[in-house]
């Protein structure tokens, strides 16, 4: 262990004891590696290239990755870039670690969290004034950890960044001439996309004027007779959706403008998931949810006849057939189908005879896959949390990693026309937690005493507020995999309380009214976890089978407590939300009437259960005792609360006699609050690309977008 100023760096446990043990921070892998590198080479200027080579060997990294990592480490250390005590920025050169280091003697007792131990009780030896023992120990530890980190880097192909502007650049599509790239750009300030054209040799980049909006490029083709460029694209907002074709008559006439935009079909009544254009058939193949809920089905739209047709396909389950790609030879459709168990199956549909062939069956969800240029092999994303692109045969044999990225990968891979390389884009969403407050009284509780939230530079989502103490739980990928974290609302630090070795899809945390139990959705299995087992001193590494109280055969979209002994689970069945009631001991599992879509409880008034009617969205109240009685017809006891939630509402909660829910208006999301008793109009506050929230006594902790970034890249020199 090493003294870094008043902090203690515990290399073996990969943690930092702040202020000699007042609190403990479990370090994320990259932050640990960075601090280890600084302590190995104090007072030496480390260039950005040094940091990239050590922390991301053989890996594609964006320019902003180093800035984020340095900023996060400074935040943990309590450092100020303008007046540094630890990390000094050397303009145009790099960074230097300027804090003095000393070794913690082996006999020294490391204080536990919350204890107060003076420096005199923790004797230390200066690394550079002492004999060789302490220094050699530190060097040996550093060498051991550095060697281990450096030798775990996977093999990777070569790639090059094609865009580097601030904000997000996505949806890349190469022009058939192989010399130009079309893509979309979104700035940090809003959701509006603009269309751009880049000449790959000269790097000249120009915006293309477009009369409609655009959110995704489907395909780019070239008319062999006129040389005009045909652009197929989608314009999709919260309220509208349409598929267009536009013409770019020349790549050299300025200003560049898409002329003659024609709407092929309206998709506002469909939850369109993925789409591809078949040039020979003059048709679109697309996946969509038939009733705005899972599972996804595959459809074909014929441009000439203006008709939609359901494609012959295996009956979808779970999330269904969510993504697709047309082979370069035009003969096959690649289908990604993910069941409720979060396992993806690759399928190939022969378009001339509807013959279906099974390919790779993954043990995890796969969000993107496309055909290889040879129409036989495939490219696909690796299992999370790694961000790799792999190529293999259709059955999964002869798999080779061609891209290894430090940033999350965005869906929609595309092929270069030269027959070898592919285009891909990175997309990093920083979803952060924040307390909502406003001057109009939306937040009834006092939040002045609440500390700033300990956010990371990744996904911090699904907060769950305790009801009897100033603490909260949330999910985060700051350690690489999705884990549960525990935070004190009066302290600026969070601690990891699970450390699952395998990557899992976690969601929908819900605490019981007495805070003794946590509901956790793990890939559509609901677990009942005692909160006493969530301790940062010994994070959970597994959930015992006996804690699993329900396994859903369909996607879960809501989870809440109904009574002290029963929970409500909303799962999507045949495209429709269905409410199920499950006892926490597993003795009572039953579907309620199809009339109901969601069930909720107000912890401040636990006597009642609230039900939301499926089609009318009306809110009803019922004494929980009536609901628990299996044989009782509870319909006569329902009380109409005379509140109707708007069409398209989601993430509904009830707290202290107030209904909270989220709506989308235009391109903005809002959280609404409506008092049940007063029947007044809703108070509204805007959100930023909302993810999730929780509320207790009027205090709202929300997870929404803080920043986003992404760039477009191309592989280089891939083998045929």
C-alpha positions in Angstrom: 0.0 0.0 0.0 1.1 3.5 -0.8 0.4 6.9 0.8 -0.7 9.4 -1.8 -0.8 12.5 0.3 -3.4 11.7 2.9 -4.9 8.9 0.9 -3.9 5.3 1.0 -3.7 3.4 -2.3 -4.3 -0.3 -1.7 -3.0 -2.0 -4.8 -4.0 -5.5 -3.8 -7.6 -4.6 -3.2 -7.7 -2.1 -6.0 -9.2 0.6 -3.8 -8.4 4.0 -2.4 -8.8 4.9 1.3 -9.6 8.6 1.3 -8.2 10.7 4.1 -6.5 7.8 5.9 -9.6 5.7 5.8 -12.6 8.0 6.3 -14.2 6.4 3.2 -13.2 3.8 0.7 -13.5 4.1 -3.1 -13.4 0.9 -5.2 -11.5 1.9 -8.3 -12.8 1.2 -11.8 -10.3 -0.9 -13.8 -9.0 1.9 -16.0 -8.8 4.4 -13.2 -6.9 1.9 -11.2 -4.5 1.3 -14.1 -4.0 5.1 -14.5 -3.2 5.7 -10.8 -0.9 2.7 -10.8 1.0 4.2 -13.8 1.3 7.6 -12.1 2.6 6.0 -8.9 5.1 4.0 -10.9 6.5 7.1 -12.6 6.0 10.1 -10.2 7.3 13.5 -11.3 7.7 12.3 -14.9 5.8 13.8 -17.8 3.6 11.2 -19.3 2.4 12.1 -22.8 -1.0 11.2 -24.2 0.7 8.6 -26.3 2.3 7.1 -23.2 -1.2 6.8 -21.5 -2.8 5.4 -24.6 -0.1 2.7 -25.1 -0.2 1.7 -21.5 -4.0 1.8 -20.8 -5.4 0.8 -24.1 -2.8 -1.4 -25.9 -3.9 -2.4 -29.4 -7.3 -0.8 -28.8 -9.2 1.9 -30.7 -9.6 4.9 -28.4 -11.3 8.3 -29.0 -9.4 11.5 -28.2 -11.7 12.3 -25.3 -11.0 9.0 -23.4 -7.8 10.3 -21.8 -9.5 13.6 -20.7 -12.4 11.7 -19.1 -10.1 9.3 -17.3 -7.9 12.1 -15.9 -11.0 14.1 -14.9 -12.5 11.1 -13.1 -9.3 10.4 -11.2 -9.0 14.0 -10.2 -12.5 13.9 -8.9 -11.8 10.9 -6.7 -8.6 12.4 -5.4 -10.3 15.8 -4.7 -7.8 17.5 -7.0 -8.2 20.8 -8.8 -6.8 21.1 -12.3 -6.2 24.9 -11.8 -4.3 24.3 -8.5 -3.2 20.7 -8.7 -2.0 18.7 -5.7 -1.8 15.4 -7.5 -2.1 15.6 -11.3 -0.5 18.5 -13.1 -1.3 19.3 -16.7 1.8 20.2 -18.8 0.4 22.2 -21.8 1.2 20.5 -25.2 3.2 17.7 -23.4 1.1 15.6 -21.1 0.5 15.0 -17.4 2.8 14.8 -14.3 2.0 13.2 -10.9 3.3 15.8 -8.4 2.2 14.4 -5.1 4.8 12.8 -2.7 4.5 9.1 -2.2 5.4 7.0 0.8 5.0 3.3 1.7 2.6 2.1 4.4 4.6 -0.1 6.7 3.5 -3.7 6.8 2.7 -3.6 10.5 0.4 -0.5 10.1 -3.2 -1.2 10.8 -5.4 0.1 7.9 -8.4 1.9 9.4 -11.9 0.7 8.7 -14.4 3.0 7.0 -15.6 5.7 9.3 -12.8 5.4 11.9 -10.5 8.3 12.8 -6.8 7.4 13.0 -4.1 10.0 13.3 -1.1 10.0 11.0 1.2 9.3 13.9 -0.5 6.0 14.4 0.2 5.0 10.8 4.0 5.2 10.4 5.3 5.6 6.9 8.7 5.6 5.2 9.6 7.9 2.3 10.2 5.8 -0.8 13.2 7.7 -1.9 14.9 8.2 1.5 14.5 4.7 2.9 16.5 1.7 2.2 15.6 -0.4 -0.8 13.0 -2.6 1.0 10.0 -0.3 0.7 10.9 0.9 -2.8 11.5 -2.6 -4.1 8.2 -3.8 -2.7 6.3 -1.0 -4.5 8.2 -1.5 -7.7 7.5 -5.3 -7.6 3.8 -4.7 -7.0 3.6 -2.2 -9.8 5.4 -4.5 -12.2 3.2 -7.4 -11.3 -0.1 -5.5 -11.9 1.3 -3.7 -15.0 2.4 -7.0 -16.5 -0.9 -8.6 -15.8 -2.9 -5.8 -17.4 -0.7 -5.5 -20.5 -0.8 -9.2 -21.3 -4.6 -9.5 -21.3 -5.0 -7.3 -24.4 -6.9 -9.2 -27.1 -5.7 -9.5 -30.7 -7.2 -6.8 -32.8 -7.3 -5.6 -36.4 -6.4 -2.2 -37.6 -8.9 0.7 -37.9 -8.9 4.4 -38.6 -11.1 7.2 -37.4 -12.9 9.0 -40.3 -14.6 11.7 -38.2 -13.5 13.6 -35.1 -15.9 16.5 -34.5 -17.5 17.2 -31.1 -20.9 15.6 -30.5 -21.9 12.4 -32.2 -21.4 11.1 -35.8 -23.3 8.0 -36.6 -25.1 6.0 -39.4 -22.2 5.8 -41.8 -22.8 4.7 -45.4 -20.1 4.5 -48.1 -21.0 5.9 -51.5 -20.9 3.3 -54.2 -18.0 5.2 -55.9 -15.8 4.3 -52.8 -14.6 7.8 -52.5 -17.2 9.5 -50.4 -18.8 8.8 -47.0 -22.3 9.9 -46.0 -23.1 10.2 -42.3 -25.3 12.0 -39.7 -24.0 14.5 -37.1 -25.7 15.3 -33.8 -24.4 18.1 -31.6 -24.3 18.0 -27.8 -27.1 20.6 -27.5 -30.0 18.7 -29.0 -31.4 15.7 -30.8 -31.4 17.2 -34.3 -29.4 15.4 -36.9 -27.7 16.9 -40.0 -26.6 15.1 -43.1 -22.9 15.3 -44.2 -20.7 14.2 -47.1 -17.0 13.6 -46.7 -14.4 13.1 -49.5 -12.2 10.4 -48.0 -9.0 11.3 -49.8 -9.1 15.1 -49.4 -11.1 15.0 -46.0 -13.3 17.8 -47.3 -16.6 17.6 -45.4 -19.7 19.4 -46.4 -23.3 19.5 -45.1 -26.1 18.4 -47.4 -29.3 20.4 -47.3 -32.4 18.4 -46.7 -36.0 19.5 -46.7 -37.1 16.9 -44.2 -35.6 15.7 -41.0 -33.4 12.6 -40.9 -32.5 10.2 -38.1 -31.0 7.2 -40.0 -29.4 6.4 -43.3 -30.8 3.2 -44.7 -28.8 2.9 -47.9 -27.0 4.9 -50.6 -27.1 3.8 -54.3 -26.1 5.3 -57.6 -28.2 5.5 -60.8 -26.0 3.9 -63.5 -27.7 6.1 -66.2 -27.6 9.5 -64.7 -24.9 9.0 -62.0 -27.3 10.6 -59.5 -27.0 9.5 -55.9 -30.1 8.0 -54.3 -30.4 8.3 -50.6 -32.8 6.1 -48.6 -33.4 7.3 -45.1 -35.8 7.5 -42.1 -37.1 10.6 -40.3 -38.4 9.4 -36.9 -39.5 11.5 -34.0 -41.5 10.6 -30.9 -44.8 11.3 -32.8 -43.9 10.7 -36.5 -42.0 8.2 -38.6 -41.6 8.0 -42.3 -39.3 6.3 -44.9 -38.0 8.5 -47.7 -36.0 8.4 -50.9 -34.1 11.5 -52.0 -31.9 12.4 -55.0 -28.5 14.1 -54.9 -28.0 15.0 -58.5 -24.3 15.9 -58.2 -21.5 15.5 -55.7 -19.6 18.6 -57.1 -22.3 21.3 -57.4 -22.4 23.6 -54.4 -24.3 23.9 -52.2 -25.1 20.2 -51.8 -28.8 19.5 -51.7 -31.1 16.5 -51.7 -33.8 17.1 -54.3 -37.1 15.4 -55.0 -37.6 13.7 -51.6 -40.4 11.2 -51.8 -42.1 9.5 -48.9 -42.4 5.8 -49.5 -44.4 4.9 -46.4 -45.5 6.2 -43.0 -44.3 4.2 -40.0 -45.9 6.3 -37.3 -48.2 3.4 -36.3 -45.3 1.0 -36.0 -42.4 0.8 -33.6 -39.9 0.3 -36.4 -36.7 -1.4 -35.1 -34.5 -2.0 -38.1 -34.7 -1.6 -41.9 -32.8 -2.5 -45.1 -33.3 -1.7 -48.8 -33.2 -4.4 -51.4 -32.0 -2.7 -54.6 -32.9 -5.5 -57.1 -36.4 -6.0 -55.6 -37.1 -2.3 -55.1 -38.4 -3.2 -51.7 -37.7 -2.6 -48.0 -37.4 -5.3 -45.4 -38.0 -4.1 -41.8 -38.6 -5.3 -38.3 -41.3 -3.7 -36.1 -43.5 -4.3 -33.1 -47.1 -4.9 -34.3 -48.8 -3.2 -31.3 -45.9 -1.1 -30.1 -44.8 -3.9 -27.8 -42.6 -6.9 -28.3 -42.0 -9.3 -30.0 -40.7 -7.8 -33.3 -41.8 -9.3 -36.6 -40.3 -9.0 -40.1 -42.2 -7.2 -42.9 -41.6 -6.3 -46.6 -42.7 -3.1 -48.3 -43.0 -3.2 -52.1 -42.3 0.3 -53.5 -44.1 -0.3 -56.8 -47.3 -1.7 -55.3 -47.2 0.3 -52.1 -48.0 -2.8 -50.0 -46.8 -4.2 -46.7 -46.5 -8.0 -46.3 -45.6 -10.1 -43.2 -42.6 -12.2 -44.2 -42.7 -16.0 -43.6 -40.7 -16.4 -40.4 -40.4 -18.6 -37.3 -42.9 -17.4 -34.6 -41.0 -14.8 -32.6 -40.7 -14.9 -28.8 -39.3 -12.5 -26.3 -37.8 -9.5 -28.1 -38.4 -11.3 -31.4 -36.7 -10.7 -34.8 -35.2 -7.3 -34.0 -32.4 -6.7 -36.6 -31.7 -7.8 -40.1 -29.4 -7.4 -43.1 -29.6 -8.2 -46.8 -26.7 -10.2 -48.2 -24.6 -8.4 -50.9 -25.7 -11.0 -53.5 -29.3 -10.1 -52.7 -30.3 -13.8 -52.0 -30.5 -14.0 -48.2 -31.8 -12.1 -45.2 -29.7 -12.2 -42.0 -32.0 -12.1 -38.9 -31.1 -11.6 -35.3 -33.7 -13.1 -33.0 -33.5 -12.7 -29.2 -35.7 -14.7 -26.9 -36.8 -13.8 -23.3 -33.7 -15.5 -22.0 -31.5 -12.8 -23.6 -29.9 -15.3 -26.0 -29.6 -14.3 -29.7 -30.0 -16.7 -32.6 -28.7 -15.9 -36.1 -31.0 -17.0 -38.9 -30.7 -16.9 -42.7 -33.8 -16.7 -44.8 -33.5 -17.6 -48.5 -35.6 -15.0 -50.2 -36.4 -17.1 -53.3 -38.0 -20.1 -51.4 -38.4 -18.9 -47.7 -36.0 -21.6 -46.5 -34.7 -20.8 -43.0 -31.2 -21.9 -41.8 -30.0 -21.6 -38.2 -26.6 -20.1 -37.6 -24.8 -19.1 -34.4 -26.7 -19.5 -31.1 -25.1 -17.0 -28.7 -25.2 -17.3 -24.9 -25.8 -13.5 -24.7 -27.8 -10.8 -26.6 -26.2 -9.6 -29.9 -27.3 -6.2 -31.0 -25.8 -6.0 -34.4 -24.7 -8.4 -37.2 -24.3 -8.1 -40.9 -23.2 -10.3 -43.8 -19.6 -10.3 -44.9 -19.0 -9.1 -48.5 -18.8 -12.7 -49.6 -22.5 -13.3 -48.5 -21.3 -16.4 -46.5 -19.5 -15.2 -43.4 -20.8 -12.6 -40.9 -19.6 -9.7 -38.8 -21.1 -9.2 -35.3 -20.7 -7.6 -32.0 -19.1 -9.5 -29.1 -20.6 -10.2 -25.7 -20.7 -7.3 -23.3 -18.9 -5.7 -21.7 -16.2 -5.9 -24.4 -16.6 -3.7 -27.4 -15.4 -6.0 -30.2 -16.4 -6.8 -33.8 -15.9 -10.4 -34.8 -16.0 -12.1 -38.1 -16.7 -15.8 -38.5 -18.5 -18.4 -40.5 -22.3 -18.4 -40.3 -22.1 -21.3 -37.8 -19.6 -19.4 -35.6 -16.5 -21.3 -36.6 -13.2 -19.6 -37.4 -14.0 -16.5 -35.4 -11.5 -13.7 -35.5 -11.6 -10.3 -33.7 -11.3 -7.4 -36.2 -12.0 -4.4 -34.0 -11.4 -3.9 -30.3 -12.7 -0.5 -29.1 -12.6 1.2 -25.7 -15.9 2.9 -26.4 -19.3 1.3 -26.8 -20.2 0.4 -30.4 -23.3 1.8 -32.1 -25.5 -0.4 -34.1 -25.7 -0.4 -37.9 -22.5 -1.7 -39.3 -22.1 -1.2 -43.1 -19.8 -2.6 -45.8 -17.3 -0.7 -47.9 -17.9 -1.2 -51.7 -14.2 -2.4 -52.2 -15.2 -5.8 -50.9 -13.0 -6.0 -47.7 -13.6 -3.4 -45.0 -16.5 -2.3 -42.9 -17.7 1.0 -41.4 -18.7 1.3 -37.8 -19.3 4.0 -35.2 -18.8 4.5 -31.5 -21.6 5.9 -29.3 -20.9 6.8 -25.6 -23.9 7.9 -23.6 -23.1 9.3 -20.2 -26.3 8.7 -18.2 -25.9 10.4 -14.9 -28.0 10.7 -11.7 -29.3 14.1 -10.5 -31.8 15.4 -8.0 -34.7 17.2 -9.6 -35.6 20.5 -8.0 -37.4 23.6 -9.2 -38.7 26.9 -8.0 -42.3 26.0 -8.7 -42.6 23.5 -5.9 -42.5 20.4 -8.0 -40.1 18.8 -5.5 -42.0 18.9 -2.2 -39.1 17.6 -0.1 -36.1 19.6 0.9 -33.0 18.6 -1.0 -30.5 21.2 0.2 -28.9 18.6 2.5 -28.4 16.1 -0.3 -24.8 15.8 -1.6 -23.9 15.9 -5.3 -24.3 12.4 -6.8 -21.2 10.3 -7.4 -21.6 9.8 -11.2 -19.1 8.1 -13.5 -18.5 8.7 -17.2 -20.7 5.8 -18.2 -24.2 4.5 -17.5 -25.6 5.2 -14.1 -29.3 4.1 -14.2 -32.3 2.7 -12.3 -32.0 4.6 -9.0 -33.9 3.1 -6.0 -34.4 5.3 -3.0 -34.5 3.9 0.5 -37.6 4.9 2.5 -36.2 4.8 6.1 -32.7 6.3 5.5 -30.9 8.8 3.2 -29.4 6.1 1.0 -30.1 4.8 -2.5 -29.1 2.0 -4.9 -28.5 2.2 -8.6 -27.0 0.3 -11.5 -23.8 1.3 -13.2 -21.3 0.0 -15.8 -18.4 1.9 -14.3 -16.6 -1.4 -13.5 -17.2 -2.6 -17.0 -20.2 -4.8 -16.3 -23.5 -3.8 -14.9 -23.4 -3.9 -11.1 -25.4 -2.6 -8.2 -24.0 0.4 -6.3 -24.9 1.8 -2.9 -24.7 5.5 -2.0 -25.4 7.7 1.0 -27.4 10.7 -0.1 -25.4 12.9 2.2 -22.0 11.7 0.9 -20.5 12.2 -2.6 -19.2 8.7 -3.0 -20.9 5.4 -4.1 -19.7 1.8 -3.4 -20.1 -1.3 -5.4 -22.2 -4.0 -3.6 -22.3 -6.7 -6.3 -19.4 -8.0 -8.3 -20.9 -10.5 -10.7 -18.0 -12.1 -12.7 -20.3 -12.6 -15.8 -22.0 -9.8 -17.7 -25.8 -9.7 -17.0 -28.6 -7.5 -18.1 -29.9 -5.8 -14.9 -32.8 -3.5 -14.5 -35.8 -2.4 -12.4 -34.6 -2.1 -8.8 -37.5 -1.8 -6.3 -37.1 -1.6 -2.5 -39.7 -2.8 0.0 -41.4 -0.3 2.2 -39.3 -1.3 5.2 -36.1 -1.4 3.0 -35.3 -4.9 4.0 -35.6 -6.4 0.6 -34.7 -5.5 -3.0 -36.4 -6.7 -6.1 -33.9 -7.0 -9.0 -34.7 -8.0 -12.6 -31.8 -10.1 -14.0 -32.6 -11.0 -17.6 -36.3 -11.5 -16.9 -35.7 -13.4 -13.7 -36.9 -11.5 -10.6 -34.7 -12.0 -7.5 -35.6 -11.0 -3.9 -32.3 -9.9 -2.3 -32.0 -8.9 1.4 -30.5 -5.5 1.6 -28.4 -6.7 4.5 -26.5 -8.7 2.0 -25.5 -5.6 0.0 -22.3 -4.6 1.7 -19.3 -2.8 0.0 -16.9 -4.7 2.3 -18.0 -8.0 0.7 -19.8 -7.4 -2.6 -22.1 -10.2 -3.8 -20.6 -12.3 -6.5 -23.7 -14.5 -7.2 -27.4 -14.6 -6.5 -28.5 -17.9 -4.8 -31.2 -19.9 -6.8 -33.6 -19.7 -3.8 -33.7 -15.9 -4.2 -35.2 -16.2 -7.6 -39.0 -15.8 -7.1 -40.2 -15.5 -10.7 -39.0 -16.3 -14.2 -40.8 -14.5 -17.0 -41.4 -16.1 -20.4 -41.8 -12.6 -21.9 -40.0 -9.3 -21.6 -40.5 -7.4 -18.2 -41.3 -3.7 -18.6 -42.4 -2.8 -15.0 -41.8 -4.1 -11.5 -43.2 -2.8 -8.2 -44.4 -3.8 -4.7 -48.1 -4.2 -4.3 -48.3 -5.3 -0.7 -45.9 -6.4 2.0 -46.0 -9.9 0.6 -46.8 -9.6 -3.1 -45.3 -7.8 -6.0 -46.6 -6.7 -9.4 -44.8 -7.7 -12.6 -45.8 -6.3 -16.0 -44.6 -8.5 -18.9 -45.4 -8.1 -22.6 -47.3 -11.1 -23.9 -48.5 -11.2 -27.5 -47.6 -7.6 -27.9 -49.7 -6.5 -24.9 -48.7 -5.6 -21.3 -50.0 -8.1 -18.8 -49.9 -7.7 -15.0 -49.0 -10.6 -12.9 -49.2 -10.8 -9.1 -46.4 -12.9 -7.4 -45.9 -13.6 -3.7 -42.4 -13.1 -2.4 -42.3 -16.7 -1.1 -43.3 -18.1 -4.4 -46.5 -19.7 -3.2 -48.9 -17.5 -5.2 -48.3 -16.6 -8.8 -51.3 -15.5 -10.9 -52.2 -13.3 -13.8 -54.7 -10.6 -12.9 -57.5 -9.8 -15.3 -56.4 -8.8 -18.8 -58.0 -5.5 -17.9 -54.9 -4.4 -16.1 -51.5 -3.3 -17.4 -49.7 -2.0 -14.4 -49.8 -2.3 -10.6 -48.3 0.1 -8.0 -48.1 0.9 -4.3 -47.7 4.2 -2.4 -45.2 3.4 0.4 -46.5 6.4 2.4 -50.0 4.9 2.4 -49.4 1.1 2.1 -53.0 0.0 2.6 -53.9 0.5 -1.0 -52.9 -1.0 -4.3 -53.2 1.1 -7.5 -54.1 -0.5 -10.8 -53.9 1.1 -14.3 -56.5 -0.1 -16.8 -55.0 -1.5 -20.0 -56.8 0.5 -22.7 -58.3 3.5 -21.0 -55.2 4.2 -18.8 -57.5 5.1 -16.0 -56.2 4.8 -12.4 -58.1 2.7 -9.8 -57.5 2.0 -6.1 -58.1 -1.2 -4.2 -57.5 -2.3 -0.6 -54.6 -4.6 -0.7 -56.3 -7.2 1.5 -58.9 -7.8 -1.2 -56.2 -8.4 -3.8 -54.4 -10.9 -1.7 -57.5 -13.2 -1.3 -57.2 -15.6 -4.2 -60.9 -16.5 -4.6 -62.4 -13.0 -4.0 -63.9 -11.1 -6.8 -62.3 -7.7 -6.1 -64.1 -5.8 -8.9 -66.9 -4.4 -6.5 -64.2 -2.9 -4.3 -62.4 -0.9 -7.0 -62.4 2.8 -6.5 -62.1 5.0 -9.6 -59.6 7.7 -8.9 -60.8 9.8 -11.8 -57.3 10.2 -13.2 -56.6 9.1 -16.8 -53.0 8.9 -17.8 -52.2 10.2 -21.3 -51.5 8.0 -24.3 -47.9 7.0 -24.5 -47.1 7.4 -20.8 -44.3 5.3 -19.2 -42.4 4.8 -16.0 -45.3 5.5 -13.7 -44.9 5.7 -9.9 -47.0 6.8 -6.9 -45.5 8.6 -3.9 -47.2 10.3 -1.0 -50.5 10.7 -2.8 -49.0 11.9 -6.1 -48.8 10.1 -9.5 -45.6 10.5 -11.4 -45.1 9.5 -15.0 -43.0 10.3 -18.1 -44.3 11.6 -21.4 -42.7 12.7 -24.7 -43.7 15.9 -26.4 -41.9 16.6 -29.7 -38.3 15.6 -29.1 -38.3 16.3 -25.4 -39.2 14.1 -22.5 -40.9 15.3 -19.3 -41.7 14.0 -15.9 -45.2 14.8 -14.7 -46.7 14.9 -11.2 -50.5 14.8 -10.5 -51.9 14.9 -7.0 -54.5 12.1 -6.6 -56.8 13.9 -4.1 -56.7 17.4 -5.6 -57.3 16.2 -9.2 -55.3 19.3 -10.4 -53.3 19.8 -13.5 -49.8 18.1 -13.8 -46.6 19.8 -12.8 -44.0 19.2 -15.5 -40.2 19.3 -15.6 -38.1 18.6 -18.7 -35.6 15.7 -18.9 -32.5 15.0 -21.0 -32.8 11.7 -23.0 -34.4 10.1 -19.9 -33.5 6.6 -18.7 -35.1 6.0 -15.3 -36.0 7.6 -11.9 -37.3 7.0 -8.4 -39.2 9.2 -6.0 -39.6 9.3 -2.2 -41.5 12.1 -0.3 -41.3 14.3 -3.3 -37.6 14.0 -3.8 -36.9 12.7 -7.3 -33.6 11.1 -8.3 -33.5 10.8 -12.1 -31.1 9.2 -14.5 -30.8 11.1 -17.8 -28.3 12.2 -20.4 -25.4 14.4 -19.3 -23.3 14.1 -22.4 -22.7 12.0 -25.5 -20.0 11.5 -28.1 -19.2 9.2 -31.0 -17.2 8.9 -34.1 -17.1 6.9 -37.3 -14.3 4.5 -38.1 -13.3 2.1 -40.8 -11.3 -1.1 -40.6 -8.1 -1.2 -42.6 -6.7 -4.0 -44.7 -9.1 -6.8 -43.7 -8.5 -10.1 -45.5 -11.0 -11.2 -48.1 
